[in-house]
Amino acid sequence: MEFSSKVPSQWTFIGDDQTYLIVPNLRNVLTGFDSDKPVVLGKVRDTSNLFSWLFPLSNFKKISVRGGVVLSNSAIDRLSACKGFFFARASDYALYDCSEEYDVQIVDPFDEDALRLFNDLPPKQIIAPDSKLFRSRPTIGEKCSDHAVSFGQLSEKDMRVLEYGMSLKVFGRGGLCCLVATVPLICLIARSPDFRI
């Protein structure tokens, strides 16, 4: 208890053991939200397919827990009243449905370049997707946001590389410069042909 904060937490982050959280970027994102209002932040995916036409009353949207989810305290209070569904479903779908049912605002934040802040894939899969042998044309990687909050599905080695990139110090004419939350640098490292983990 001696190390606990005097002020109770206003936000709760949920992820798994393969989720990497960039805390300074999360703090910057949360400054734009009121912690007293029920808000859920995370990557929203629409998994509509043929079944969505056959069952139009079913919801095929989910909040990806693999990419991390942030909940305000009032959102947790409202979502704790959700008792479940007739059919057992994954927590990703249940979180979305309960949030809609109990009037909790669902936010999938993007940066000024329309790039996702919550990612359920590691940077190297976002930038350089695995090449397929029988593709008619080569796949083109996407971009990482400079202000990314989280990455999912990371191995322990990937996390160490990200942590190393976050703590790099640059020496030059201007003296010592610390790079804090340098996701673009991590993306450049992952894009490098010599990058191997």
N, C-alpha and C positions, 0 to 999 in steps of 0.2 A: 504493500500500500504506500510505502514511502516514495516510490517512483511514479505513482499514478498522478494524473493531472488533477488540479483543484477544480477545474471546470469539466463537467461531464461532456463526453464526446457528442458532437452534433451530427456527424456522418459516420456511417459504417461501410467498410469495404468488404466485399465477399468475393473470394476467388479460390482456386484450387492450388495444389502444390506446384503446378506448372505455369502459374500466372506471375508475371513480373510487373510490379507497380512502380511508376516513376512519381514519387510523392510530390516534388516541387511542381510538376505539371498538373497533378490532381488539385493541389491547393489553388493554382491559378484558375482552373476551370470552376471550382466550387465558389470562388468569389462572386460569380455571376448568379448564384442561386441563394434563395432564402432557406435556411435550415429549418425554419419553423413550418414550412409548407411541405406537404407530402410529395416527395420527388424521388424517382428512381432513375439513375443514369447508367447506361450500358449500351452495348451493341444490340440493336433490334434487327432481327432477320425475319423475312417473310419466306416461308417454306411452302408456298402454294404450289400445287401440282395438279394432276388429273383428279385426285380425290377432292380437291377444293371445288371442282365443278359438280361432282356427284353429291357432296355434302356441303352445300353452301352456308349452312348455319354454323359449321365448325370454324374455329379460329386456327389459322396456320402461322401465326406470328409468335415469336419467342424472343426472350432477352437472353443473350448468350452469356452464361455464367463463366464459360472458359475464358472470355475476354475480361472478366471482372465486372462487378456490379457495385454501385455506390447507392446507399439508401439513407435518406434523412431519418431522424428519430420519429417524426410524425408518420412517415411512410411505414416504418416498422410497426408502429402502434396500430395503424389501419390494417396492414397485411396480416397481423397476428390474428385478426378476426376471421380470416379466410380458412374455411374448414376442409376444402378439397372439392373434388368433383365426383360425378357418378362413375366415370372411367378413370383409372389410374393413369397419370401422364407424367412425363419428365418434368423436372423442376423448372426448366427453361420456359416451357409453355405455361405451367401453372403460375409462375411469377408474372407473366404478361397478363394472363386472364384475371388473376386476383387484383392486379394493379388497375385494370380497366373496371372491374366490378366495384372496387372500393374507392374509385375516383382519385387514384394516385397518378400524378403527372409522370408520364414516361418520356425520357429525353435520350435521344441518341446524338450526342454532341459531335459536331464537325468543326474543323478550323476554318480560317478565312479562305483557304484554297480548296474547300469542300473535301477534305481528307478526314477519315475517321480518327477519333481520339482513343476509342476503346477497340482494340484489335484482338480477335480470337486466334490469330496466327502469329508465328514468330516473324521478325523482320526479314529473314532470308527467304521465307516463303512468300511474303508480300512482294518483295522486290524481284526475286528471281525464282519463279515457280519451277517445279521440277519439269524438265523437258520430257515430252512423251515421244516414243520412238515412231509412232505411226501418225503423227499430226501432219495435216496438209500444209500448215504454215506455223512458223515458230511462235511461241507464246511470248507476250511482252509483259514484263513485270509492272506493277503499280508503283506508287510512291508512298513513302512513310510521311506522316505528319511531323512537322518540327515540334509540335506540342503534344505528341502522343502520351496518353496516360498509362496505358497497359498493353502488354502483349501476352498472348496465351500460347499453350502447347510448347513451352520451352523446356529443353533438357537442362540439367544442372550445368553442363558446359556452356550452353547458350546464355544462361543467366550470368555466369562468370564473365563472359565476353561483354555482355551489356553493362555489367557493373564496372568492368575495366574502362569501357568507353565513357561511362558517366563520371569517372574520377580522373580522367586524363588532365595533365597539366602541360601547357604549351609554353615553350621558351622561345623568345625572339628578341627583336630590337626593343620592343616595349617592355621587356622584363618578363616576369612570370604572370601567366594568365591561367586561371582555373576555368575549365569548361564544366558548367553545371547544366544538367539535363540536356545534353547534346545529342538528341535523337538523330539529327541530320548526319552527324559524324558516325553514329552507329550504322546508319543506312549506307553511308559511303563505304564503311568497312565491310559490310555484308555484300555490297555490290562488287567489291574488288575481286579480280580473278584469282588472287592468291589466298583469299579468305577460306579457311577450312577450320572446322571445329572437330 
